[in-house]
Amino acid sequence: MENKEQLIHSMKATMELIEETTDLFYQQKQQVGLQNLENMIASIMVLLENVQKYQMSQHTIILEEIHFNSILVNAMDILAQKDYVLLADILTFELNGVIENSLRQLRVCADS
Amino acid sequence: MNYLEQNKEIMNRVHNYLYTALYGTSSQKQGESSTPKGKGVQLDDIFTEIAHNGEKVLYVRKDDELCRMNSCYNPSHEAGKWAEQFEFRSLNNIVVIFGFGNGIMIEKIIDRLEMDDLLFIYEPNRELFEYVMMEYDLMKVLSFERVLISIEGINDFDFHNKLQYSMNITNMKAQVQCVLPYYENLFPESYLTFWKEIRDILMHTVIGINTEVVFGTRLLENDFYNLRYLKDSYTLHNIAPYLRTDLPAIIVAAGPSVKNNLEILRKAKGRAYLIVVDRVLDYILDHGIEPDFVVTVDPMKPIKYFTTREHIDYPLMTELASNWEISERHTGKKIFFNCDSYFQTVYEAAGVQPPFMNTGPCVATVAFSACIQLGFDKIVLVGQDLAYDGEYTHVGGIAEDSANTINVMVEGVDGNQVPSRYDWKEFIIWFKDMIHLHPKITVFDTKQKGAKIPGTVLKSLNEILDLYGAAEICDFSNTLTESIKAFTGESYQKALKYMSDACDDLYAMKKKVRKAVELCDNQIQSYLKYKEGNKYTVENYNKLAKINKYIEDKKIYQIIDIYITALTADDITTMYRRSDGEHLDEVITYQKSKSIYEAILKGIDFIQPLLRERLDQIPK
């Protein structure tokens, strides 16, 4: 239970940070966006840790790590190309999308 | 109907100025532009692709670099986020945007505007705009009436003119500037031009407001004192039909280069009109040259900058608000070229066309405007240096103290940069604009060095006289006869009665304004105590609205307005600023309104006795 609450909290916090960061990139505030990106990545690392713990304890998959990691790698490639709007898109519609799906799944699991 | 047809139809209906500039009259072929393509930035390619969500994405290629102008996932989402960053903190915002793009970001800005907000768009690339007109549905943007769209090289002057016209004391702090993503890098020169334009227009507005603040009550003192000259005065449109406007009008300003033209100015007497600004009058007279007209405008110009002579009786172009001391020293005929809005109603009440003119920022621009209004089609500038000549600022070896001026470099007549001042630069811009607005007038600049005034023709005064001066010497001195004065006996009596009635109006107004102060106090107490209005709020609001209407309907209020601008400028500039809480907004609004009503009371107390006194002194 504690793991689950922790995980939900971690997911929400990460999604918020992603939205904050992507907003900055959409608004062409690259410098501040990049500073936020560091916090966002740290939050994602914590999230992944919590996901692993939860998945191990519950013997279930709520987030496909391979798929998640490939999105992250893609995002970092885009970051290297300095296409910040595309980066924001990938973070918003792909990465956040995956986390949102996982969150939904988690809530369904809790209810059933 | 395809997008181009649809967009053109809406543009023609709602933004006809742009439609005409781009496509000309209806006899032009569809899709064909009326104006030739300007220089501008050349783009290698413009195309559109489809985003993940089905919306269109604009691409631009320049110098082999591809620029994607929108999100390729969800352009609307990106546009909405981009637009969210701008704070519209006032009730009357002016939003200025560099770039049109494909319109999607503009739409998101429009979604956030409220009914008193204005939008100005400056698109630096015509080719891009025309592409977007063909490929995108611009209905929402083009249907929006409170937007001015300006395309570089097509109607950039509209941007300058209308933005300047729209900015005033109530909204100059309410400007929000936006730059569409990637536009700064794609069009760097235009980007710089855009910011310089914004800065210049803001400075122009500040200068105008500061003039009212600084001169404040002096303007009114001058207005009322100069009423004594109304009876025998003239206006520009009265005298215009009697002038030889086929001849050149030579405006002599006070720049150092005047000394190079003294001999020719003597020869010009009787062959062209000599219109001399006040600052250079004595210098010209000292060199044996007599003007046909003298021009003055400054409300507080020291008398020594007009003349040190005891009597000057050359016809004087002046305005009611000009320095009364100069009016008194001048003993000749006065031609009023302008007056404040209240005095325009005095003329109208008398059945006389009121004098009105765009004066510009200095006495030389006044002279220029007067020449345009009089109908001259050849205007000659002498001594309009607008640059330093070494340390000298004016003819006669005068070097004005530059400690409090901002010095700038401007383009000289020889193409090099020359040292100038910020206010002179403002004059250059003014002349450039006026020349642009009056393409049928030829403006000659006779100086050989100094600041370049774009649009002028450089020519020597000698050559101008040979080409355009009268073949024989004319006598212009008898032009201003009794019969062409502005007022007849009967119309003058009407003017007097109108002004006398205004004194009575001021009594009545004072009572109502006192009541308005009480009502404001009532509401302020209520909001401070209860954080909301009371049962009388709506009733009080309606009462205040009625009082405001009463005040605004009284023409004499226009005089009071000059007075209160000086006293309450700060309050007025922030009056429409939103605060962080609704009840705070209300308190602040009532507090500021109360300040303005109290200023109106002070204005009435100042104006009423002065007007009465001056009316008693003027000739009946």
Interface residues (C-beta under 8 A of the other chain):
Chain A: T22 D23 Y26 Q27 Q28 K29 D83 V85 L86 A88 D89 I90 T92 F93
Chain B: H52 R68 S71 C72 Y73 N74 H77 E78 K81 W82 E84 Q85 P181
